[in-house]
Amino acid sequence: MAKKTIITVATTGAWPKKKDNPNVPMTPAEISEDVYACWKAGAAMAHLHMRDDAGNGTMSADKFRETAELLRKNHPDCDIILNMTTSGDLNATDETRQAHLKELRPEMGSFDCGSMNWLHSSLFINHPKFLEELGQNMQAWGVKPEIEAFDPGMIANAAYYLKKGVLKAPLHFQFCMGCANGIPGSLKNLLFMKETMENLCPGSTWSCFGVGHSAMEVLYGAVALGGHIRVGMEDNVMYAKGQLAASNVQFVERAARVIREYGNEPATPAEAREILGLNK
């Protein structure tokens, strides 16, 4: 049987706006329809961010709830895994970053495993106290963490929290590559991240994405190295140099083509749940 590769679509993110690409989905209605279209194209998981009415990133539980309810109401056949962010609003509190997880209990949520400078302009703070609280709460609420690692040190942090019981094996990592102030996106660096994870957190699964010009190198590398892949307008509003992305579906369809050309198959949501241990 062909190996199954999970495609995650990150539809919106917290930063790109219509002025950057008019096709970025912003409202709950737009995001829910976009997620459905990406599911039909082969995405097994959707990584969700929300925007307020001015188009800025928000941790509003109401927006998350509306998006999930619209998706399930309008498309009851859609069994895509929902992975809700715990970041995207630099003014959010520790409480508001978790409120939607507590209420909605999505199958997965992001766990940004360290702090960093962000885009040369601000601080992305993930205080140890917050991470310990978030990890314990996610276990209590039945939400599997997707460990966002922007550099190898965050993998080491995850190993520490695993040993301490804040995180529970098997872990699932998202290697975030090519972000300003994070590890640059390249095959060499992807190998280093993968090997670091295997040494410190054996038995973990992993996915990755590359921002900007590193997107295709990271995509091909992930498939060749046996990992999973994330695509979407959170990470790139350009489909190719000088070409705005027409939709998130365009990214998913390309990822599915690459996966099939390699001899693998895009995982269905049911297969992704089995790979990630979400049924246990």
N, C-alpha and C positions, 0 to 999 in steps of 0.2 A: 504494500500500500504506500501511496505517496505520503511524505511527511507533511504534517499540517502546520501552517504558519499563520499566526494570529495577526490580523490587520486591525489596529486601533485607529479610529479617526478622531482627531482633535479639531473640532469644527470651528471654534470661535476664539478661544484664548481670552486674554484680558486686555490686549493692546491694539491690534489692528482695527481700524474703523473703515466705514464706507469710503472715506476719502482715500484710503490706501488701496482698497479693492472693493468696488460696489457690491461684490458677490458674497462678502462675509456675512453670515447669518448673525443677527443681533437680538431679535426678540424671541420669546419662548415659542411662538408659532413658527418663525423661520427656522429656529434651531431644531425643533422637533421634526419638521418636514425634511430638513437636511439630513438628520440622523437616519430617518427612514429610508431616504434615497441611498445613503451610503451603505446601509444594511443590505439593501437589494443588490448593491454592486459588489458586496463581498466583505464588508467590515463586520467583525464579530463583537467589537467593543467601541463605545463612544465615550471619549473623555470630555466632560462637560464643564464649561465656564458660563457664567451669566453676566449680562450687562444691565445697567440701570437704564432709565428712560433717556438719559443723556448720552448713552453709549459707552459709559465707563464701566470697568470691572466692578462687580458687586458680589457679595456673599449672601445675598437675599435668599432666605429659605423659600419665600413665596415664589420667586422666579424659578428656582429649581423644581419646586412642586408643580408649578404650572406647566413647565416643559415636560416633565415626566408624565403628568396626567394627560396632556394633549397627545403625546406619543402613544400611550396605551389606549386612549379613547378612540383616536382616529385610525390607529393601525394595530389592532389587537393581535395580529399575527406576528408582529415584530418582536423577536425574542433577543434582541441585542443586549449585551451586558452594559449597564450604565456605571460609569466610573466618574464620580463627582470630585471636582477639585476641592482642596482646602486652602487654596491661595488664589491670587488674582486681584485682590484689593489690599493695597499696602496700608490702608487705614483700618483694616478689620481688626477686631479683638480676638483673643484666644477663644472666646465663647462663640462669636459669630462665625468663626472659621469651622466650627463643628456642629452648629445648630441644625443644619440641613441633614447631616449624617444621622444625628440622633432621631430626627423626625421621620426621615424617608427610608433609612436603612438600605441604601443602594448596595449592590453586591461588592463594589470596590470604591475606594477613595484614595486620593493622593496623599503621600507621606513624604514631604520634602525634607530629606535627612541631613539638614545642615543650613547654616546661614551663609550669605554671600553678598558682595556688591552686585547691584542689578543695573545693567545697561549703562554703566558709568555715571549713573545719575541718582541712585537711591540705594537703600539697604533692604534686602529680602531676609527678614529675621525669622528664624525658626529656633527659638530658645530651647535648651535642653529640657526645661520644665514643661514647656508646651508639648514637645515631642513625646515625653514620657506620658503625659496626660492623654494625648491623642492616641498613642499606641494602645494604652489600656482601654480607652473608650471604644476604639474600633474593635477590639476583641470582644468587649461586652455587647456591642451592637451588631456583631456579625458582619462587619464590613472588612473585607480583605484589603490591606494596604498595598498600593502600588508605590514602591519606594523610588522616588525621583532622585537620581544621583547626577549632579552637575559636575562632579569631579571625583577622583578616587577616594578622597577623604570622606565623602558621604557614604561610600560603601563600607569603610571602616567604622563609621558611626553606626550603620545598620548592624554590623557584626556585634558591636558593643550592646546595642539594644536587644538583639537576639539573645545574647548571653544573659542579659539582665531580666529577660522575660517580658519586656515591653513589646517586642515583636515575636511572632510565632512562626516557626518553619512549617512548610517551605515558603521562602520569600519570593516575591516577584519584583524585579527591578525594571525601571525605565531609565536608560542611559540618555541623558539630555545633552546633546553635543552641538557645538557651534554657537552656543549662546554667549553673548558678551560677558566676560568675566568668569565663564566656565571653561571646561576643557574643549579645545578646538575639535571640530568634527573631521576625522580622518580614519582610514582603515587601521593605521598603526595605533592610534589612540583607542579605537574600538576594541582591538585585540587586548590592549592593556587593561581596559575597564573589565572586559570579560574574564581575563585571567585573574585580576584582583578579586572579582566576585567569587570565582571558583575556589580561590585559595582561602578567602575569609568566610564565605557563606556557601559551602558546597551544597549541591542539591537544589539551588535556586533556579528559577526561570528568569528570562530577561527579554526585553524589547528595547528598541532605541529609535531615535530620530535625529536628523541633522538639519540645522537651521541654514537657510540661504544656500550658498554655493556648495555646501557639504552634503546636501540632501541626498543626491543620487549615490555618492560614494558610500554613505552610511546605509542607504537602502540596499544596495547590492551586497555590501559587507554583511549586513544582518542576515540576509537570506543564505549567503554562502557559509556563514559561521554557525548556522543552526538556531538563530534567534528569531524574534518576532519584530514587527515593524509598526511604527506610528507615522501617520501622514496627516496632513490637513492644514487649514489656514491659520491655526494657532501658531504654527511653526514657519510657514511660508505662504505669502500671498501671491508669489510668482510661481507659475508652473514651469517655466523655463526662462532663460535670460531674455529679458525684454518682452515677456508674455505673461500678462496677468492670468491667474487661475480663473477658469470659468465657473468652477464649483468645487466643492470638496469631493464630489463623486469622481471628478477627473483624477484626483490624486489616488483615490481608492482603486479605480480601474487600472491605473498604471501599476500600482503595487501588485494587484492581482495578476497582471500580465507578467511581471518580473518573476513572481513566485511560480507561476505555471511554466514559464520558459526554463526555470531552473530544475523543474521536475517535481516541485512540491504542489500542494493545493492550499488555497485559503481555508482556514479553519472556520467551520460554522460556529455560532455561539455555543451550541451544545458541546462541540469538540473543544472549544476554548475553555469552557467550564471544567471539563475533564482535565485538560492540561494544567490549569491553574488551581485545581483542587477546590473549586467553588461548590461542588456538590457534597463536600464532606462536612 
